[in-house]
Amino acid sequence: MALRAGQVVTLKVEREAEFGVFLSDGTEDILLHKNEQTKSLMLEEEVEVFLYQDNEGRLASSMTIPEASFEDYVKAPINGTRYNTGVFANIGIQKDVLVSLDDLPQRRTFWPEEGDELYIRLKHDQKLRLLGDPAPYAYFNLKAQPAPEEWNNMDVEGLVFAQRDPGVNVWVNDQSIGFLHEQEMERWPRLGEVMKLRVTNVKPDGTVLLSARPRAHEAIDIDADLILNHLLEHGGQMAYGDKTPPETIDEVFGLSKAAFKRALGRLLKDKKIEKHETGIRLTK
C-alpha cells in the first residue's frame, strides 16, 4: 500500500543524513528530521512514525504521534492565518495542518486567529494533501451532556464552534451546547474563540442560552467609570446631565440616555459627583 500523509506506520532506519535519518518501507524512503526525533536511532531499527507533507509537498515523518486522526476530533490551537488559503492548526508536530478556507466562514472577520482553538480531524483533499476538518454541529451534539440547572446565571467559558445566524453555537465548559444570540453580543465572535459568558437560561433540552453582556449592576459600574474618566479628562466637570439630548449622550459617551442616567444615579448615590448650575462636577 502506498504511503500517505496522515498515516501512522512502522518503518526501518535505512540510512543516516546530516539533518536526520531516512526511513524505508522497502519501496519508498521518508525523511525523519532531527527535529522530529524523540530519541536517537540506529541503522536497521524499526520506528513508529506519523507521516505528513513538508513545505515542498514531500512525505516526511515524525516520531510524535498526534492525537488527531481521520476518525477522532481533537482541540487544536491556531498558529496563523493566510488570507487566500485558510488557517493553520497545531496538531503537535513541527508542521501545522491547514484548515482550508473552503471549510471556514465566508466572512474573513469570523475566521479563527492565532491563539483560538478548533476541534478538527484529519482529511485528504483531492490531491491527497493533508488538511484539518472542523467538527460539525453533529459532533458536539453527540458528545453533549445536559447542562445542570445550577448553571443558571453562572459565569461559564465557551468555545465558539459554529456561526449560526442570528448568533453562534458555543461549546460550554467542555460539556454542553449553548447559543449566543446577536442581541446578547457586544461584537460578533470568531470561530474558535474562547469567551467568558453568562448563562441566561438552561433550557429543557439541556442546552443553554448565553450572554456576553455584563449583568445590570456590572454594566452600571462600567458606565459610571466611563463618566468618571470623562470628568477627569475635562477638569473635573462637564455640561452633560439629565436634560442632555440622547443623540449627544450617544455621540460623547457611546451610551443610551437610560444607561447614562443610571450611571449618574450611581455616582450621585456614592457621592462621587454633584450637580451644579452648569452641569456635573466631581465632589471635592
N, C-alpha and C positions, 0 to 999 in steps of 0.2 A: 504494500500500500504506500502511495506517495506521501511524503511528509508535508504537513500543512501547519501554518501558523495557528496557534491555539491548542495544539495537541500537547499532551504530556507523554513523553516516550523515554525509553531506556536506550542509550547509545553507548558506543565504546570509544574511549580515547584513542584516536588514530595517530595523531602527531602533535608536536608542540610548535608553538609560534611565539614570536616576541610579545605579542599582545594577548596571548591566551593559548587555547588548545583547539584543535579541530576534532569533532566527534563524527562518528560514521555509523550508518545502519547497514553498511556493506555495499551501498549503492551511491549514497549521497553524503557529502561532507558538510558539516554545520559548525560554524564558529561558536565557541563558548569563550567570550571575552573575560579577561581577568576581573573586570568589574562585576560580572555576573556569577563568579565562583564563590561558593561559601566555604570551600576547603581546597587544599592542594590535591592535585590529581596525578596519577601515574599512568604511563602508557598501558594500553590494553584494559584499563579499569572501566567498568561499566558504571554509568551515572544516569540518574533520572533527571530530565530537564523539561522545561516548558519552552515551546517554540514560538517565536514571534518574528515579524519582519523588521529589519533595521531601516535606517533612513534612506538607504539605497533600494529598498524593496527586496533585499536578500533575506533568506531564512537565517536566523540567529537563535541562540538558546540561552536560557538562564537556569541556574540551579535553584533559584527561588520559585517555588510553585505557588502561583497566586490562587486565592480563593475563588476568583472569578472563573466561570466555566461557561460552556454553551447551554447548560441546564439551569444553573443556580445564579440568582441575582445577588450582588454584593454592593455595599455602600462604598463608593469610590470618590475621593476628593478631586476637585477640578484644579488642574495646574495651569491652564491657559486657554486662550481663545484665538481663533483665526477667523476673521470675518467671513471669508469666502469658502471656508471649509467646515468649521464646527468647533467643538471644544475638546480638550484633551484631559482624559481621566487617568489617574494614577492607580494601577492595579497591583503595585508592589514591586515591579521590575524597573529597570533603568529606562525603558521606553514606554511612554504614555500611550494609551489607546484612544483613537479618535472616536468621538460621538458625532456622526455626520450631521450637517445642517438639515438634511432630509428628515432627521428624527428629532429636530428641535422646533420650538415655536417659530412661526414665520417672522414675528417681530423680534428683531435682534435685542431690543431692550429687555426681553423676557429670557434671554439666554443666561445660563449659569456664568458666574465669574470665578476667578481664582479664589479658592477657599470654600466655595459652595460644594455641595455633595449630591451625587446622583446614584440611585440604585441602577446598576447595569448588569447585563450578562454579555457574553461574547457572541459574535456572529461574523459571518463572512459576507462580503459584497460579491457582486457577480464576477469580480476578478480575483476572488479568494483572498482579498485583503482583510486583515483582522480589524473589526470595529467593535465599539461598545453599543449595546442595545438598551435604551432606557426602559425601566419597568413600567408596564401599563397599569391602569386602574385595577384591572382584574387581579394582578399580583398582590396588591395591598389589600384588596377586598377579601382575598382568600386567607391571608395571614392575620387579618384584623381580629381583635377581641373587643367585645362591647366595652364602652367607656363606663367607669363606675359613676354613680350618682354624686359621689363626693367631689368629682371634678367641677361641678357647677360653680362658676365664678372663681375658679382657681387659675393661677398663672401656670402655663404649660410651655413646652418647647415643641415646635413643629417644623417639619421639613416639607417645603412645597414640592409636590410631585406631579401636578398636572394643572395646566391652565384650562379653566372651565367657566366660560362666561355665564353669569356675571360675577365670576370670582375665581378662586383657586382651591384645589384639593390639597390637604395638608396631612402628613403622617405625624400624628400627635404622640409624643412621649414613646416613640417606637412601639406603639400598641394599637392605636385606633385611628379611624379616618375622620377628618374634620373638614369643614367647609368655611372658607373666609370670603364673605360677600364683599363686593367692591365698596359698599357703603360703610363697611367696618374697616376699611383700609385708610392709611394716610398716604399711601402710594402703592402702585402695583408691584408686587414682589417678583423676584426672579425664580425660574425653575431651579430647584436645588438649594434655594436659600433657606437657612435655618433662622427661625424667627421666635421671638418671645411673644406669646399671645395669651389671651384670656378666654376661657370657656364661658360662653353666654347661655348655652342650653345643651343639656345632654338629652338627645332625642330617644324615643322609644326603641328605635332600631339599633341603638348602641353607638351611632355616630354623634359628632358634636358640632355645634355652631361656634364660631370663633370671632374674636375682635382683636384688631391691632391698635385700637384706640384706648387711651387711658380711661380709668374709671372717673366718674364725675368729679370727685374730690381731688384726684390727681391732676385732672385737666385744669381745674381752678388754680391749683398750685403752679402749674406750668405757665398759665396765662398771667397770673399775678407776678411771677418772676419776669415775664416779658415787659410788663408795665413798669416794674421797679427798674429794670435795666434802661428803659427809655428815659425815665426820670433822672437816673444817674448820669446818663449821657447828655442831658439837656439842662444841667444846672439845678436839678432837684425839683423842677416844676414843669407843668405843661398846661396847655389851654383846653385839652380834651377832657370831656366829662359826660354826665348823663344825657345832656342835650346835644351832643355832637352827632351829626348825621351818620347813619350806618355805613354809607359808602366811604366816608372819611376814616372811620374806625378800621374798616377792612383794608383801606389803602395804606394806613400808617402802621397798624399792628398785625394785619392778617387775621383778625378775629371778627366774629359776628358781634353785633351790638349786644345781644343777650350774654354772650360769653364775656365780653368786655365789662358789662355791668356786674356780673357775678364776681369777677376778679377784683373789681373796685370795691365791692362789698366786703370781700375777704380782707383786703388790705386796710379798709377803714375799721373793720372789727378788730383787727390785730394792731391797730393804731400805728401802722407803718406810713400812712399818708393822712392828709387832712384836706378838707375843702377850703377854698378861699374865694374871694370875689372874682378872680380871673381864671379859676380852674382848680387844679390839683397840685399839691406840693408834698414833698417828703416831710414827715414830722421831725422836729428838731430835738 
